[in-house]
Amino acid sequence: MTFPDCTRQQSDVDMSQKGRAKVSVAKAINDFIHYFNVEGEGSNYCGLYGYTSFNSVRYFEDIPVKDATMDKNDAPDIMYILYRDILVFDHFNNTLTLISLCHDEAAGEANIDEIIKAINKQNINPYGFHAIGEPTSTLTDEEHKANIRKCIKHCLRGDVFQIVISRRFVQKYEGDDFRLYRSLRSINPSPYLFYFDFGGFRIFGSSPETHNRIEGDKAYIDPIAGTTKRTGNIEQDKRNAEFLRNDPKENAEHVMLVDLARNDLSRNCHDVHVDFYKDMQFYSHVIHLVSRVSGTLDADADKISAFIDTFPAGTLSGAPKVRAMQIISELEPHNRGAYGGCIGFIGLNGDLNQAIVIRTFISRNGELWFQAGSGVVAKSNDQYELEECNNKLGALVKAIKQTDAINS
């Protein structure tokens, strides 16, 4: 753990038992945030910003996450940073609020003065963005379809009800990837728009899905399950939406994952219910079925443990979760890294807001990694699932092409 004054403290995680490791992770986070008692305006923005990668399941369940991954990836499984200074931009009121986390008022004012000076400097060097070649996948279409067929067999055999199997793409580039992020957010505006620069690598995207949100004593999960293509033609999109609303396979998948979200929240909550059900939501390249499940935290519930008990999202793993993740680890050629995990905020009071890492780029050493999957059930068709996976990547591919055309 790194404190705002740059001092560090290390907490070892006991991996001898998965349940003990889960407690160790929750305890390390709780011990850290309890060091601080934050007061003053803007205190609700003070907290940990970062991500929990899909690989983190190794600390919580008996999942053999592949250690072998693609070259040049040594990013931590879990990474959150407590920032001393925060700039909060209100898009609706067009205001900028500066917040400084300091031990005394004088130090805070000095920090804010430094930030104002930095903002007013006009010495930013513009860099372009150029994509090198075409995106390549670590799996061919036929290899991915073969994995889909294996997942269907697991469903028919009764090992699982659903598996979310994915594939990764890689795009080489040179220049400033922040320009790509700006294109993506204009092409595919979503509830979660984020750009995290961790120094050696960056994670940025436009995720539509809430993994877990906790405010006070209320916890929420917004499962997205059920996807069809959006064409941009109003009449065709109406037909596609009607198909999605009535398709037995898509609806069965949605019901299953709403039930899984209810079960996840019920581990630490009571009064668990569905706030809205099968809401049709339109994005740039896809149409989704979305529901919201909420619950009231039990009196003795710990917010961080409640969050961990929902991880990873059923919509990125399957049902039952543990067996689905074991099969994913067997079939996918490398570990997922950040994809399918979550990214966002953990407040110093334990409140949190986490998006699922989908519709997202991981940028490192001149390469962009991006990934998508689909939920496979017994009635799935391998070609349809392949097309669904490609549709989900549509906004990312379009953003690369658009940014390259503008900035080359």
C-alpha positions as CSV (number, residue, x, y, z in Angstrom):
1,M,0.0,0.0,0.0
2,T,1.3,3.5,-0.9
3,F,0.1,6.5,1.1
4,P,-0.2,10.0,-0.2
5,D,3.1,11.0,1.3
6,C,4.7,8.2,-0.8
7,T,5.5,5.9,2.2
8,R,4.7,2.3,1.6
9,Q,3.3,-0.6,3.7
10,Q,3.2,-4.2,2.5
11,S,0.5,-6.7,3.5
12,D,1.1,-10.4,2.6
13,V,-1.9,-12.4,1.3
14,D,-2.1,-16.0,2.7
15,M,-2.7,-18.2,-0.3
16,S,-2.7,-21.5,1.6
17,Q,-6.5,-21.5,1.5
18,K,-8.7,-19.6,-1.0
19,G,-11.2,-18.6,1.7
20,R,-8.3,-17.2,3.8
21,A,-6.9,-15.3,0.8
22,K,-10.3,-13.7,0.3
23,V,-10.4,-12.6,3.9
24,S,-6.8,-11.3,3.5
25,V,-7.6,-9.2,0.5
26,A,-10.6,-7.7,2.2
27,K,-8.7,-7.0,5.4
28,A,-5.8,-5.4,3.5
29,I,-8.2,-2.9,1.8
30,N,-10.2,-2.3,5.0
31,D,-7.0,-1.7,7.0
32,F,-5.8,0.8,4.5
33,I,-9.0,2.9,4.2
34,H,-9.5,2.9,7.9
35,Y,-6.2,4.8,8.3
36,F,-8.1,7.9,7.1
37,N,-10.8,10.1,8.5
38,V,-11.7,12.5,5.7
39,E,-13.7,15.6,6.4
40,G,-14.8,18.6,4.3
41,E,-16.4,19.3,1.0
42,G,-15.7,16.7,-1.7
43,S,-14.8,13.9,0.8
44,N,-17.1,11.5,-1.1
45,Y,-14.6,11.6,-4.0
46,C,-11.6,10.6,-1.8
47,G,-10.8,7.0,-2.1
48,L,-9.0,4.3,-4.1
49,Y,-9.1,4.4,-7.9
50,G,-8.1,1.3,-9.9
51,Y,-9.0,-2.1,-11.0
52,T,-9.4,-5.8,-10.0
53,S,-8.4,-8.0,-12.9
54,F,-10.2,-11.2,-13.8
55,N,-7.1,-13.1,-12.7
56,S,-7.9,-12.1,-9.1
57,V,-10.3,-15.0,-8.9
58,R,-7.3,-17.1,-8.0
59,Y,-7.4,-15.4,-4.5
60,F,-11.0,-16.1,-4.0
61,E,-11.9,-19.5,-5.5
62,D,-10.1,-22.7,-6.6
63,I,-9.5,-21.5,-10.2
64,P,-6.2,-22.5,-12.0
65,V,-5.5,-19.1,-13.6
66,K,-2.8,-19.6,-16.3
67,D,0.5,-18.0,-15.2
68,A,1.6,-18.0,-18.9
69,T,0.2,-14.9,-20.6
70,M,1.1,-12.8,-23.6
71,D,4.5,-11.2,-23.5
72,K,5.1,-7.8,-21.8
73,N,2.3,-8.2,-19.3
74,D,3.4,-7.9,-15.7
75,A,0.5,-5.7,-14.5
76,P,-0.6,-6.5,-11.0
77,D,-3.8,-8.6,-10.5
78,I,-5.2,-5.9,-8.2
79,M,-4.2,-2.3,-8.3
80,Y,-5.8,0.7,-6.5
81,I,-4.2,4.1,-5.9
82,L,-5.1,6.8,-3.3
83,Y,-4.5,10.1,-5.1
84,R,-3.6,13.1,-3.1
85,D,-5.2,15.5,-5.6
86,I,-8.4,15.1,-7.5
87,L,-10.0,17.2,-10.2
88,V,-13.8,16.7,-10.5
89,F,-15.2,17.9,-13.8
90,D,-19.0,18.4,-13.8
91,H,-20.1,18.1,-17.4
92,F,-23.6,19.3,-16.7
93,N,-22.7,22.5,-14.9
94,N,-19.4,23.0,-16.7
95,T,-17.5,23.4,-13.5
96,L,-14.1,22.0,-12.2
97,T,-13.7,21.3,-8.5
98,L,-10.2,20.8,-7.1
99,I,-9.9,18.5,-4.1
100,S,-6.7,17.9,-2.1
101,L,-6.3,15.2,0.5
102,C,-4.0,16.7,3.1
103,H,-3.3,16.6,6.9
104,D,-3.7,20.4,7.3
105,E,-5.5,23.3,5.4
106,A,-2.3,25.2,4.5
107,A,-0.8,22.1,2.8
108,G,-4.0,21.6,0.9
109,E,-4.1,25.2,-0.3
110,A,-0.5,24.9,-1.5
111,N,-1.3,21.8,-3.5
112,I,-4.3,23.4,-5.1
113,D,-2.2,26.4,-6.1
114,E,0.3,24.1,-7.8
115,I,-2.6,22.4,-9.7
116,I,-4.0,25.7,-10.9
117,K,-0.6,26.7,-12.2
118,A,-0.3,23.4,-14.1
119,I,-3.8,23.7,-15.6
120,N,-3.0,27.2,-16.9
121,K,0.2,26.1,-18.7
122,Q,-0.3,25.8,-22.4
123,N,2.8,23.6,-23.2
124,I,1.1,20.3,-24.1
125,N,2.8,18.8,-27.2
126,P,0.2,17.2,-29.5
127,Y,0.9,13.7,-30.8
128,G,-1.0,11.8,-33.4
129,F,-2.2,8.2,-33.5
130,H,-1.4,5.7,-36.2
131,A,-2.6,2.1,-36.3
132,I,0.1,-0.3,-37.7
133,G,-1.5,-3.0,-39.8
134,E,-4.8,-4.7,-39.0
135,P,-5.9,-6.2,-35.7
136,T,-5.0,-9.8,-35.2
137,S,-6.5,-12.3,-32.8
138,T,-4.9,-14.9,-30.6
139,L,-7.6,-17.3,-31.9
140,T,-8.8,-17.8,-35.5
141,D,-12.6,-17.7,-36.1
142,E,-12.6,-21.5,-36.4
143,E,-10.6,-22.0,-33.2
144,H,-13.0,-19.7,-31.4
145,K,-16.0,-21.5,-32.8
146,A,-14.4,-24.8,-31.7
147,N,-14.2,-23.4,-28.2
148,I,-17.9,-22.4,-28.4
149,R,-18.8,-26.0,-29.5
150,K,-16.9,-27.4,-26.5
151,C,-18.8,-25.0,-24.2
152,I,-22.1,-26.2,-25.7
153,K,-21.1,-29.8,-24.9
154,H,-20.3,-28.9,-21.3
155,C,-23.8,-27.3,-21.1
156,L,-25.5,-30.4,-22.6
157,R,-23.6,-32.7,-20.3
158,G,-24.8,-30.7,-17.3
159,D,-21.4,-29.3,-16.1
160,V,-22.7,-25.7,-16.4
161,F,-25.8,-23.9,-17.5
162,Q,-23.8,-21.1,-19.3
163,I,-20.2,-20.2,-20.1
164,V,-19.0,-16.8,-21.2
165,I,-16.1,-17.7,-23.6
166,S,-14.0,-14.9,-25.1
167,R,-11.2,-14.1,-27.6
168,R,-8.5,-11.4,-27.6
169,F,-7.4,-9.1,-30.4
170,V,-4.2,-7.1,-30.7
171,Q,-3.6,-3.9,-32.6
172,K,-0.1,-2.4,-33.0
173,Y,0.1,1.4,-33.0
174,E,2.3,4.4,-32.5
175,G,1.5,7.8,-31.0
176,D,-0.9,8.9,-28.3
177,D,-3.6,6.4,-27.2
178,F,-5.5,9.2,-25.4
179,R,-6.7,10.3,-28.8
180,L,-8.2,6.8,-29.3
181,Y,-10.0,7.1,-26.0
182,R,-11.5,10.4,-27.1
183,S,-12.8,8.8,-30.3
184,L,-14.2,5.8,-28.4
185,R,-16.2,8.0,-25.9
186,S,-17.8,9.9,-28.8
187,I,-18.6,6.8,-30.8
188,N,-19.9,4.7,-27.9
189,P,-21.0,6.9,-25.0
190,S,-21.7,4.7,-22.0
191,P,-22.4,4.9,-18.3
192,Y,-18.7,4.4,-17.5
193,L,-16.1,6.3,-19.5
194,F,-12.6,5.9,-18.1
195,Y,-8.9,6.4,-18.9
196,F,-6.4,5.1,-16.3
197,D,-2.7,5.8,-16.9
198,F,-0.7,3.5,-14.6
199,G,2.7,4.5,-16.0
200,G,3.8,1.3,-17.8
201,F,0.3,0.6,-19.1
202,R,-3.1,2.2,-19.6
203,I,-6.6,0.9,-19.3
204,F,-9.4,2.9,-21.0
205,G,-12.8,2.1,-22.3
206,S,-16.6,2.8,-22.4
207,S,-18.2,0.1,-20.3
208,P,-22.0,-0.2,-20.3
209,E,-22.2,-2.5,-17.3
210,T,-22.2,-1.9,-13.5
211,H,-20.4,-4.8,-11.7
212,N,-21.2,-3.7,-8.2
213,R,-22.3,-0.4,-6.6
214,I,-22.6,0.1,-2.9
215,E,-24.0,3.4,-1.4
216,G,-24.6,3.4,2.3
217,D,-26.5,0.2,3.1
218,K,-27.7,-0.4,-0.4
219,A,-25.9,-2.7,-2.9
220,Y,-26.6,-3.0,-6.6
221,I,-25.7,-5.2,-9.6
222,D,-26.9,-4.4,-13.2
223,P,-26.6,-7.6,-15.2
224,I,-26.4,-7.3,-19.0
225,A,-27.4,-10.5,-20.7
226,G,-28.9,-10.7,-24.1
227,T,-27.3,-8.9,-27.1
228,T,-28.2,-8.3,-30.7
229,K,-26.7,-6.1,-33.4
230,R,-27.6,-2.4,-33.9
231,T,-27.5,-1.4,-37.5
232,G,-28.3,2.4,-37.3
233,N,-31.5,1.8,-39.4
234,I,-34.4,2.7,-37.2
235,E,-36.9,0.1,-38.6
236,Q,-34.3,-2.7,-38.7
237,D,-33.2,-1.9,-35.1
238,K,-36.8,-2.1,-34.0
239,R,-37.1,-5.6,-35.5
240,N,-33.8,-6.6,-33.9
241,A,-35.0,-5.3,-30.5
242,E,-38.2,-7.2,-30.8
243,F,-36.3,-10.3,-31.7
244,L,-34.1,-9.8,-28.6
245,R,-37.2,-9.3,-26.4
246,N,-38.8,-12.5,-27.5
247,D,-35.9,-14.9,-28.3
248,P,-36.1,-17.9,-25.9
249,K,-32.3,-18.4,-25.8
250,E,-31.5,-14.8,-25.0
251,N,-34.3,-14.5,-22.4
252,A,-33.3,-17.8,-20.7
253,E,-29.7,-16.5,-20.5
254,H,-31.0,-13.2,-19.0
255,V,-33.2,-14.9,-16.4
256,M,-30.3,-17.2,-15.3
257,L,-27.9,-14.3,-14.8
258,V,-30.4,-12.1,-12.9
259,D,-30.9,-15.1,-10.6
260,L,-27.1,-15.4,-10.2
261,A,-26.9,-11.6,-9.3
262,R,-29.7,-12.2,-6.7
263,N,-27.7,-15.1,-5.2
264,D,-24.5,-13.0,-5.1
265,L,-26.1,-10.1,-3.3
266,S,-27.9,-12.5,-0.9
267,R,-24.6,-13.6,0.6
268,N,-24.4,-10.3,2.4
269,C,-27.8,-8.6,1.9
270,H,-31.4,-9.0,2.8
271,D,-34.5,-7.6,1.0
272,V,-32.9,-8.6,-2.4
273,H,-35.2,-7.7,-5.3
274,V,-35.2,-6.7,-9.0
275,D,-35.6,-3.0,-9.4
276,F,-36.2,-3.1,-13.2
277,Y,-36.3,-6.1,-15.5
278,K,-35.2,-6.6,-19.2
279,D,-34.8,-3.0,-19.9
280,M,-33.9,-2.5,-23.6
281,Q,-30.7,-0.3,-23.9
282,F,-29.3,0.9,-27.2
283,Y,-25.5,1.5,-27.8
284,S,-23.6,2.4,-30.9
285,H,-23.2,-1.1,-32.2
286,V,-25.4,-3.4,-30.0
287,I,-28.7,-3.6,-28.2
288,H,-28.7,-5.1,-24.7
289,L,-31.2,-6.5,-22.2
290,V,-30.4,-5.0,-18.8
291,S,-31.9,-5.5,-15.3
292,R,-31.1,-4.1,-11.9
293,V,-30.9,-6.2,-8.7
294,S,-30.5,-4.5,-5.3
295,G,-30.4,-5.5,-1.7
296,T,-29.9,-4.0,1.8
297,L,-26.6,-4.9,3.4
298,D,-26.9,-7.0,6.6
299,A,-26.1,-5.2,9.8
300,D,-22.8,-7.2,10.2
301,A,-21.9,-7.1,6.5
302,D,-18.5,-5.7,5.4
303,K,-18.8,-3.7,2.2
304,I,-15.4,-4.8,0.8
305,S,-16.2,-8.5,1.5
306,A,-19.7,-8.0,-0.1
307,F,-18.0,-6.6,-3.2
308,I,-15.5,-9.5,-3.4
309,D,-18.4,-12.0,-3.0
310,T,-19.9,-10.7,-6.2
311,F,-16.7,-11.1,-8.2
312,P,-16.4,-11.8,-11.0
313,A,-19.7,-10.9,-12.7
314,G,-21.8,-13.8,-13.8
315,T,-22.2,-12.1,-17.1
316,L,-18.4,-12.5,-17.7
317,S,-18.0,-16.0,-16.3
318,G,-21.2,-18.1,-16.4
319,A,-23.3,-20.2,-14.1
320,P,-22.4,-21.9,-11.8
321,K,-19.5,-19.5,-11.6
322,V,-16.7,-21.7,-10.3
323,R,-17.1,-24.5,-12.8
324,A,-17.6,-22.0,-15.6
325,M,-14.3,-20.2,-14.7
326,Q,-12.5,-23.5,-14.5
327,I,-13.6,-24.4,-18.1
328,I,-12.7,-20.8,-19.3
329,S,-9.2,-21.3,-17.9
330,E,-8.9,-24.7,-19.7
331,L,-10.1,-23.3,-23.1
332,E,-8.8,-19.8,-23.5
333,P,-5.2,-19.8,-24.5
334,H,-4.0,-17.2,-22.0
335,N,-5.3,-15.6,-18.8
336,R,-7.7,-12.7,-19.2
337,G,-5.8,-10.0,-17.3
338,A,-8.0,-7.0,-16.8
339,Y,-10.7,-8.1,-19.2
340,G,-13.8,-9.3,-17.4
341,G,-12.7,-7.9,-14.1
342,C,-13.8,-4.5,-12.8
343,I,-12.5,-1.0,-12.6
344,G,-13.6,2.1,-10.6
345,F,-13.7,3.5,-7.2
346,I,-13.6,2.4,-3.5
347,G,-14.4,5.2,-1.2
348,L,-12.7,5.7,2.2
349,N,-16.1,5.0,3.8
350,G,-16.4,1.7,2.0
351,D,-18.9,2.9,-0.6
352,L,-17.8,1.8,-4.1
353,N,-18.7,2.0,-7.8
354,Q,-17.2,-0.6,-10.1
355,A,-17.7,-1.1,-13.9
356,I,-17.0,-4.4,-15.7
357,V,-13.9,-4.2,-17.9
358,I,-15.6,-4.6,-21.3
359,R,-15.5,-2.5,-24.4
360,T,-12.0,-1.6,-23.1
361,F,-8.5,-1.3,-24.4
362,I,-5.3,-2.3,-22.5
363,S,-2.4,-0.3,-24.0
364,R,1.2,-1.3,-23.4
365,N,4.4,-1.0,-25.4
366,G,2.8,0.0,-28.6
367,E,0.1,-2.6,-28.5
368,L,-3.7,-2.4,-27.8
369,W,-5.3,-5.5,-26.4
370,F,-9.1,-5.7,-26.6
371,Q,-11.4,-8.7,-25.9
372,A,-15.0,-9.7,-26.1
373,G,-17.1,-12.9,-25.5
374,S,-20.5,-14.3,-25.5
375,G,-22.7,-16.4,-23.2
376,V,-22.9,-19.9,-24.5
377,V,-25.8,-22.2,-23.4
378,A,-27.0,-25.6,-24.6
379,K,-29.1,-24.0,-27.5
380,S,-26.3,-21.8,-28.7
381,N,-25.2,-21.7,-32.3
382,D,-21.4,-21.3,-32.9
383,Q,-21.7,-18.9,-35.8
384,Y,-24.3,-16.7,-34.0
385,E,-22.0,-16.5,-30.9
386,L,-19.0,-15.6,-33.1
387,E,-21.0,-12.8,-34.7
388,E,-22.2,-11.6,-31.2
389,C,-18.6,-11.4,-30.1
390,N,-17.6,-9.4,-33.2
391,N,-20.6,-7.1,-32.8
392,K,-19.4,-6.2,-29.2
393,L,-16.0,-5.2,-30.6
394,G,-17.6,-3.0,-33.3
395,A,-17.2,0.3,-31.4
396,L,-13.6,-0.4,-30.5
397,V,-12.6,-1.3,-34.1
398,K,-14.5,1.8,-35.4
399,A,-12.6,4.0,-32.9
400,I,-9.3,2.7,-34.1
401,K,-10.1,3.3,-37.7
402,Q,-11.6,6.8,-37.1
403,T,-8.7,7.9,-34.9
404,D,-6.1,6.6,-37.4
405,A,-7.9,8.5,-40.2
406,I,-8.0,11.8,-38.3
407,N,-4.6,11.8,-36.6
408,S,-2.2,10.0,-39.0
